[in-house]
């Protein structure tokens, strides 16, 4: 009897505890459904004038670079300069062995002397009516032909040596003494130091259509890492390189360091005047779920966040440039957007 009474008390106590837990759970449910505002930062977007720089690489060269060669072929007798050597205008740089060229020049001179004698004899005979007009004209033609050959031989003899076309530097020497070279085969790459240094760079067809003469540019050398030099476009290519499909630009430097060496590789940033236009730029943190040129931002409408799809025009160091999806005056979330959902309560923070 005592055991039955204790069992009843235990069941009654268990039932009371279960009822209390059930009531407590019902009371706590509304608290879990309470929503807290998400702290965010917002920004009102504005249109602004933006320019889109073109970034590429280039190579430093002298304004005037030329390949120096012999007019005629032959055996190189002597080379007087080395790579990197500075030279003066008219300085002898190299010469050919004249064992073959000088005899040809003498042959042309002897032929001219004979033609002069033949002409003088034919002229006298024609005056005496002994020679015909045709014979006199043939002698005159032979004389003119011999004079032309003599001039060619002397010209070739004169250009059997290479002299510096101006003050400059030998950038490269591509031949050595005793080599047999053909007419016009490059022996030296010569850079004139009488003109300024320029940077030659290449851009794509998409960029060349926006670049104009005198557009500004900045130049950075690996050799001078802490300095930026300014320049402007002085030449634009009108024909694509057949190998790369790019167009060459020439950029003249407005100022330059004291020591420059042809062939320095540089980083070039060009600011085309034609690409300046009014567009909207937003912080990169404002964009969510980027897929190609598409992305999403949280737009504030009537105090609530609404997902808005945008189209991305370009990504720069300053942010993301938007081509469609936003207009001036729209308010977007720039910080805290990852915690926001459609219809979330938000709290703007400074």
C-alpha positions, 0 to 999 in steps of 0.5 A: 500500500505504501509503495502504491502511494509513493508511485502515485506521488512520483507520477503526479510530480512528473506530470507537473514538471512536463506541464511546466516545461511545455508552458516555458517552451511556449513562452520562449517561442516568441523571443526566438522569432524576434528579429534584430536589425543588421548594421550596415553602411550605405552610400548614395551613388553618383555619376563622375567623369572617369578615364580608363587607362591602358596598361602595357609594357614597352622598351626604351630606345633612341629616337634614331636607331639604324642598321649600318652595313656595307654597300657591296659584299666582300670580306671584312678586313677590320672592325674598329669599335665594340658594343657599347662604345660611343662614336663621333660623326664620321668616325671609321667603324669598319672596312672591307678587304679591297683586293677585289673592289679596287681592281674593279674600280681601276677597270672602270677608270681605264674603260673611261679613259679608252671611251674618251679617246674613242670619242675624241677620235670619232668627233675629229673624223666626223668633222672631217666627214670621214666618220658617219654621224652614226659612228660619232653617236655610238662613240658618244654613247660608249663614253657616257656608259663608261662614265656611269660605270666609273661613277658606280665603281667609285661609289662602291669603293667609297662605301666599302667602309662604314662611318658613323652617321652622327654622334651616338653609340654602338648598340650591337655588333653582329659581325667579326673580321674575316667574315664574308658579308653580302651587300646591305647585311647589317654589321652594327646597330647604331643609336644616335645620341643627338636625339632624345630617348623614346619608349616603344610599346604595343597595344591591341586594336581595342585600345589603338582606336582610343589613343590619340597623339599627345595623350599623356602617359606614365613610365616606370623603370625596374631600374628606378623602382621609386620613380615615375616619369611622364611622357606623351604619345608622339607616334601611333601605328597604322598597321598591325604587326604581322606576328603579334597583331598589335600596333606600335606606339612611340612615347617621348619622355618629358624628363628622364634619369641621367643614366639610360641604356637602350633596351630597358623594359618599362611599364607604361600607363596611357591615359586616352583622352577619348575614354573620359565619360560620366559613369558610376563607380562603386566600392568592390565590397558592395558587389555580391555574387559576381558571375562574369560581367554580372553581379548583385548589390543590395539596393535600399528601397523604402528602408528595406534591402532589395537585391539589384542585378548590375552589369560590370563595365570594368574593375579598377584599383579604385572600385567597380565601374557599373554600366547598367543596373544603377542610376545616380541617387540610388542608395546601396549597401557597401558594408555588411551586405553578406549578412543581409537578406530580402526584407531584412531590418537594417541599421545604418552605421557611420 
